[in-house]
Amino acid sequence: MADLFAYLKRARGGRVVQTGFLSLEEQAELEALARKEGLCVSFFGGFPLAERKAAVLYPPEVPSVHDPVEVFFLEKEPPELGEAMGDVEPHEEGFLVALLPKGRKTLEEAGFTLLPPPEEALRPSKERVRTLVVPSLRVDAVGAKGFGVSRNYFVQGVKAGKVRLRGKVASPKEEIAPGDVLLAEGLGSLRLLEVLGETRRGNYKIKVEVER
């Protein structure tokens, strides 16, 4: 478990602070704590739908921060590296792995050959990115339309605790924001990429990425 308070302590006073890779629950907790401190936080996972992500904490006056995560192709499965390593995905005859600089150095010292990932490996499939029109940005509305199931069916899953948002069990009335990921047991994951605007009838036009 990451010491989130230690990261926050270091970030006070206008510093830019990078964390190790965090779980979904840790990401949600850090985001809430950073908001209370008046800090900005950006998350980087390397993969389009990464679960484990590294965070960068920074003061509002800093316009942007560097993405510290790199993805490499390995011909054999890497050892566990804790917070220095993010998601690991099997790919063809090897593995794609998200690494912070410390993780890269550790693997290189252990004799691993780190290769650039194949060009298509990190490109979201066009079939998974869709534009939808939903009546609201509530979890039940976006989830049902995104996964192509009835709203009643999706609500039942939410109430049963099978849908997670920001690392926690979601409720039907919660609203999702760009960058948020819904994880629905048995259906897959849905990321809200962008809110494109409102229609004349007051609905929302959104762009989502769904992985089953």
C-alpha positions as CSV (number, residue, x, y, z in Angstrom):
1,M,0.0,0.0,0.0
2,A,1.4,3.3,-1.0
3,D,2.0,6.1,1.6
4,L,-0.2,8.7,-0.1
5,F,0.3,11.2,2.8
6,A,4.1,11.1,2.2
7,Y,3.5,12.1,-1.4
8,L,1.2,14.9,-0.4
9,K,3.7,16.2,2.2
10,R,6.4,16.4,-0.4
11,A,4.1,18.2,-2.9
12,R,3.3,21.0,-0.5
13,G,5.1,24.2,-1.2
14,G,4.8,24.1,-4.9
15,R,6.8,21.0,-5.7
16,V,6.0,18.6,-8.6
17,V,6.0,15.1,-7.1
18,Q,5.7,11.7,-8.9
19,T,4.3,8.7,-7.2
20,G,4.8,5.0,-8.0
21,F,2.1,3.0,-9.7
22,L,-1.1,3.0,-7.7
23,S,-4.2,0.8,-7.6
24,L,-7.6,2.1,-8.6
25,E,-8.5,2.6,-4.9
26,E,-5.3,4.5,-4.2
27,Q,-5.8,6.7,-7.3
28,A,-9.3,7.6,-6.1
29,E,-8.0,8.3,-2.6
30,L,-5.1,10.4,-3.8
31,E,-7.3,12.4,-6.1
32,A,-9.6,13.3,-3.2
33,L,-6.8,14.2,-0.9
34,A,-5.1,16.3,-3.5
35,R,-8.3,18.3,-4.1
36,K,-8.5,19.1,-0.4
37,E,-4.9,20.4,-0.5
38,G,-5.6,22.5,-3.6
39,L,-3.2,20.4,-5.7
40,C,-3.7,19.2,-9.3
41,V,-3.0,15.5,-10.1
42,S,-2.5,13.7,-13.4
43,F,-2.5,9.9,-13.9
44,F,-0.4,8.0,-16.4
45,G,-0.7,4.2,-17.1
46,G,1.0,3.6,-20.4
47,F,-2.0,1.6,-21.8
48,P,-5.3,3.1,-23.1
49,L,-7.3,1.3,-20.4
50,A,-4.6,0.8,-17.7
51,E,-5.7,0.0,-14.2
52,R,-2.5,0.7,-12.4
53,K,-1.3,4.3,-12.9
54,A,1.4,6.6,-11.6
55,A,0.4,10.0,-10.5
56,V,2.1,13.4,-10.7
57,L,1.0,16.0,-8.1
58,Y,1.6,19.6,-9.0
59,P,0.4,23.2,-8.0
60,P,-2.3,24.9,-10.2
61,E,0.2,27.4,-11.6
62,V,2.1,24.6,-13.4
63,P,0.5,24.3,-16.9
64,S,1.4,20.7,-17.6
65,V,3.5,17.8,-16.4
66,H,5.7,15.1,-18.1
67,D,4.4,11.6,-18.5
68,P,6.9,9.4,-16.7
69,V,5.6,6.0,-17.9
70,E,7.1,4.1,-20.8
71,V,5.8,0.8,-22.3
72,F,8.2,-1.8,-23.5
73,F,8.0,-5.2,-25.2
74,L,9.7,-8.1,-23.4
75,E,10.3,-11.6,-24.7
76,K,9.8,-13.1,-21.3
77,E,7.6,-12.3,-18.3
78,P,9.2,-9.8,-15.9
79,P,9.5,-10.2,-12.1
80,E,7.3,-8.3,-9.8
81,L,8.7,-4.8,-9.3
82,G,6.2,-3.2,-6.9
83,E,5.4,0.5,-7.5
84,A,8.0,0.7,-10.3
85,M,5.9,-1.5,-12.7
86,G,2.3,-0.9,-13.9
87,D,0.1,-3.2,-16.0
88,V,1.6,-6.2,-17.8
89,E,-0.2,-7.5,-20.8
90,P,0.6,-10.7,-22.8
91,H,1.2,-9.8,-26.5
92,E,2.0,-12.3,-29.2
93,E,5.3,-14.1,-28.2
94,G,6.0,-11.8,-25.2
95,F,4.7,-9.2,-22.8
96,L,4.0,-5.5,-22.9
97,V,4.9,-3.8,-19.6
98,A,4.4,-0.3,-18.3
99,L,7.5,1.0,-16.4
100,L,8.7,4.0,-14.5
101,P,12.5,4.9,-15.0
102,K,13.4,2.9,-11.8
103,G,11.6,-0.2,-13.1
104,R,13.4,0.1,-16.5
105,K,16.8,0.4,-14.8
106,T,16.0,-2.7,-12.6
107,L,15.1,-4.8,-15.6
108,E,18.1,-3.7,-17.7
109,E,20.4,-4.5,-14.8
110,A,18.8,-7.9,-14.5
111,G,19.6,-8.6,-18.2
112,F,16.3,-8.0,-19.8
113,T,16.2,-6.6,-23.3
114,L,13.6,-3.8,-23.4
115,L,12.2,-3.4,-27.0
116,P,9.8,-0.7,-28.3
117,P,6.2,-1.9,-28.4
118,P,4.8,-2.8,-31.8
119,E,3.2,0.2,-33.4
120,E,-0.4,-1.1,-33.2
121,A,-0.1,-2.5,-29.6
122,L,-1.0,0.7,-27.8
123,R,-3.5,2.1,-30.4
124,P,-7.1,1.8,-29.2
125,S,-9.2,-0.3,-31.6
126,K,-11.4,1.9,-33.7
127,E,-14.3,-0.5,-33.0
128,R,-14.0,0.1,-29.3
129,V,-14.3,3.9,-29.6
130,R,-17.9,5.0,-30.1
131,T,-20.0,8.2,-29.9
132,L,-23.2,7.9,-27.9
133,V,-26.1,10.1,-26.9
134,V,-27.3,9.6,-23.3
135,P,-29.9,11.4,-21.3
136,S,-27.4,12.2,-18.5
137,L,-23.9,11.4,-17.3
138,R,-25.1,9.2,-14.5
139,V,-23.5,5.8,-14.1
140,D,-26.7,3.9,-15.0
141,A,-27.4,5.9,-18.2
142,V,-23.8,5.8,-19.5
143,G,-23.2,2.2,-18.5
144,A,-26.3,0.8,-20.0
145,K,-25.9,2.6,-23.3
146,G,-22.2,2.0,-23.5
147,F,-22.4,-1.8,-22.8
148,G,-25.6,-2.2,-24.9
149,V,-27.8,-3.5,-22.2
150,S,-31.1,-2.3,-20.7
151,R,-31.0,0.3,-18.0
152,N,-32.9,-1.9,-15.6
153,Y,-30.4,-4.8,-16.1
154,F,-27.4,-2.5,-15.6
155,V,-28.9,-0.9,-12.5
156,Q,-29.4,-4.4,-11.0
157,G,-25.7,-5.0,-11.4
158,V,-24.8,-1.6,-9.9
159,K,-27.0,-2.3,-6.8
160,A,-25.4,-5.7,-6.5
161,G,-21.9,-4.1,-6.2
162,K,-20.7,-5.4,-9.6
163,V,-19.8,-1.9,-11.0
164,R,-16.9,0.2,-9.8
165,L,-16.1,3.8,-10.4
166,R,-12.9,5.6,-9.3
167,G,-11.8,2.4,-7.5
168,K,-15.0,2.2,-5.4
169,V,-18.4,0.5,-5.7
170,A,-20.5,2.8,-7.8
171,S,-24.1,4.0,-7.2
172,P,-26.6,4.5,-10.1
173,K,-26.9,8.2,-9.5
174,E,-23.2,9.1,-9.5
175,E,-22.0,11.1,-12.5
176,I,-18.9,10.1,-14.4
177,A,-16.5,12.6,-15.9
178,P,-14.0,12.5,-18.8
179,G,-11.2,10.1,-17.9
180,D,-13.3,8.0,-15.5
181,V,-13.5,4.3,-16.0
182,L,-16.5,2.1,-15.2
183,L,-15.5,-1.5,-14.5
184,A,-18.6,-3.8,-14.8
185,E,-18.3,-7.4,-13.8
186,G,-19.2,-9.7,-16.8
187,L,-19.4,-6.7,-19.2
188,G,-15.9,-5.2,-19.3
189,S,-14.6,-1.7,-18.9
190,L,-15.9,1.6,-20.2
191,R,-13.9,4.9,-20.3
192,L,-15.5,8.2,-20.9
193,L,-13.1,9.9,-23.3
194,E,-14.9,13.1,-23.9
195,V,-18.2,15.0,-23.5
196,L,-18.8,16.4,-27.0
197,G,-21.7,18.7,-26.0
198,E,-25.5,18.8,-25.5
199,T,-28.1,18.1,-28.1
200,R,-31.2,20.3,-28.6
201,R,-33.2,18.0,-26.5
202,G,-30.8,18.3,-23.5
203,N,-29.1,15.0,-24.0
204,Y,-25.4,14.6,-23.9
205,K,-23.2,13.5,-26.8
206,I,-20.2,11.6,-25.5
207,K,-17.3,9.6,-26.8
208,V,-16.5,6.3,-24.9
209,E,-14.0,3.5,-25.2
210,V,-15.3,0.0,-24.4
211,E,-13.3,-3.1,-23.8
212,R,-14.9,-6.4,-23.2
